[in-house]
Amino acid sequence: MNVYLLSLLVFSPLLGIVMVAIMPKKEERTIKQFGFFGTLPPLILSLFLFSQYYSGVALSSFDTKINWIRFGNLAMYDPKLFTVNFELGLDGLSLIFILLTTIVSSLAAMASIYIKQEWKGYYLLFLILEIGMLGVFTAENLILFFIFFEMTLIPTFFLIGRWGFLEKEKASYSFLIYNGIGSAVLLVAILILFARTGTTNIEALSQMMTMGGVSLFAPISGSMKYGLCLAFIIAFAIKLPVFPFHSWMVRVHAEAPTSIVMIHAGVLLKIGAYGIIRFGMGIFPEQYKSLAFIVVLFGVLSLLYGAFLALLQTDFKLVLAYSSVSHMGIVMMGLGALNESGIQGAIFQVISHGLIAALLFFLVGVLYKRTGTTMLTKLGGLTKSMPIFSGLLLAGGMASLGLPGMSGFISEFMVFLGLFKSQPLFAAIGALGLVLTAVYMLRAVLMITFGKSNSLVVKEKHDLKGLEFVPTVVLLGLIISVGVYPNLLGGPLQETIDAMMLALGGR
């Protein structure tokens, strides 16, 4: 049964797709229920896998491998040459990302109550998107990873372009163009590796690249390794994104519907960090070490650039969008530190930001629903009419700026601890970004909650109610849990981080 569990996890949203597909289009309530329930099987299975890990079960026992595609007939040399298997695998890193995906997806499906039209098409695309995300984090070869990666792009394009706000088409095409460029770079790198080595298995490629990288047909020179490593970093830096590849993400965060922004900020951006760790650092450790200076440089630039522009915004959605650019810069800084503290902190930052961004963008959706605006100059004094909302918004803001006791603090502390060990000058410069983060986040949150009330906002303002409490309470609870007990994530990640440090040749 174990060997089929990952396949069941990845494709379990198909049950929800079938249920939604057979419903008449006018059955809004039932379609929404089926759409939400379609996200529960992967959530339950991911929690089961998490519990199995803490029960002492080896994650490798859940790996799946099925013969799939063969190119040519080279069995006389090696039966594994130029074959692509259907391979799904699990380690501590992918387990944490899968858990993040299933939690945010279920909460985003609940937040989809704000979708007011074409519910059937919406939930069908939503569940297809979840299959793609789960596949990305479990794929054990590059071709399968790329297929699932592309599977996330098309549904997201339509979900933004059809159910977004005023400039949704512009945002969706910007998303598609930028991510399409990243996909093209990624595909070229994958095809070169496949042609030169005869395999796309991630573990096999990692061994080849660290042991000389010579295949039966074509050796891979040192310069080609550098080029391939750089290609992976660029492809996933666009996805993350970091400066100067960030503009598409700002549009998406401003124009996509609330539930899709929760998934986009909470999970989809994290594929960029996962790809850099798994492929850039994992397959080309020696070359990645040489490029670490560039990774840190662009991390610092993203941190400062995003924080400075967030400080200048008057739209709360744009404040959070540029905040995401800034926080992804912290991820890059940790990944460039090349030590255990920095890398672990970067992974913590990825998960922490996923939870915090999902919480804040859900609250933004509630705010827009109540007031019809997210402009800071038109909001103010919400503590009187919406005290619970205001308290949760303040808590989310505190988590984002790194308040001790919340996940944002432990992740940023570990990143800067690691970077001060390896590149103290960059760490000192980057610390200015943390100061700016506190300034722009407090400015925005306090203007909304305690600022002067604006009579131009005429829509009725009432506090959180009903199902709106579930995403906020769950996400805030997880943010505090990780902040208070970091080993909740650190335990599963330790073996993966130890393997990374061994490949990089240090601690």
Secondary structure, 3 states (H helix, E strand, C coil): CHHHHHHHHHHCHHHHHHHHHCCCCCCHHHHHHHHHHCCHHHHHHHHHHHHHHHCCCCHHHHCEEEEEEECCCCCCCCCCCCEEEEEECCCHHHHHHHHHHHHHHHHHHHHHHHCCCCHHHHHHHHHHHHHHHHHHHHECEHHHHHHHHHHHHHHHHHHHHHHCCCCHHHHHHHHHHHHHHHHHHHHHHHHHHHHHHCCCEHHHHHHHHHCCCECCCCECCHHHHHHHHHHHHHHHHHHCCCCCCCHHHHHHHHHCCHHHHHHHHHHHCHHHHHHHHHHHHHHCHHHHHHHHHHHHHHHHHHHHHHHHHHHHCCEHHHHHHHHHHHHHHHHHHHHHHCCHHHHHHHHHHHHHHHHHHHHHHHHHHHHHHHHCCCEHHHCCCHHHHCHHHHHHHHHHHHHHCCCCCCHHHHHHHHHHHHHHHHCHHHHHHHHHHHHHHHHHHHHHHHHHHHCCCCCCCCCCCCCCCHHHHHHHHHHHHHHHHHHHCCHHHHHHHHHHHHHHHHHHCCC
